[in-house]
């Protein structure tokens, strides 16, 4: 079977629903909003337990679910930073352990969202790891604007994205959003947590009538942990000319096995989080 046969350019799996989970009004293709629970899960595993996370929707290819969204905020100086859940110490199985969990936008946001693909062992995912939570530019970014204006470790500022309503790089449609690649909670850590940040008028518009997006995005900015849920590769938004062949010209495309994610369709996904090492 050819790649074209397996992963057609037009995916019948795509759907969009306005509002939070439980909403029933279907919107047309191209609309933005959160949609109902996607119960396609990864392999069972054990330890972390069943977890429901908000994610950018997987729309094509073999990935079993979307990549988890990272809630964020813009600080008073205009820098973009991720929100880390509140940390507390609880008794589990007769021992004291730290957990990171909080209520946000009508949902439970927890560090377990990011416990897959080995990331559960990274220092930055440990609840008590000290970090300022800012998104920072990575080394060798794929976008010309970022490689020419940001050094590795620089924080992202709203001014870096001031042309987000018209930005384009010749892949897909111009004007749907301006991206950056970076790291999160990785300062002074051995392992680097890869993220993508996107500022889009479509996210800005969707957040007006969506409880979760109002709480988890800011000024059109959205971010996600950039680890493909298939084989843990690092996908890219508008980074590959071949993405259009698989229906991902305006999506997040993983070149390893042609999985596609839609950053404008935010879904709840159910999976089993892997346990963090002691």
Secondary structure, DSSP 8 states (H G I E B T S, - for coil): --HHHHS-SS-TT--EESSSTT---EE-TT--EEEEEE--------EEEEEEEEEEEEEESS-SS-EEB--EEE-TTSBEEE----EEEEEETTEEEEEEEEEETTEEEEGGGG-STTGGGSGGGSTT-----B-EE-SS-SSHHHHHH--TT-B-BGGGGTTTTT---SSS-TTS-EEEEEESS-TT-SS--EEEEEE-HHHHHHGGG-HHHHHH-BTTEEEEE---TTT----EET--GGGGGGT-TTSEEETTTTEEEEEEEEEEEEEEEE----
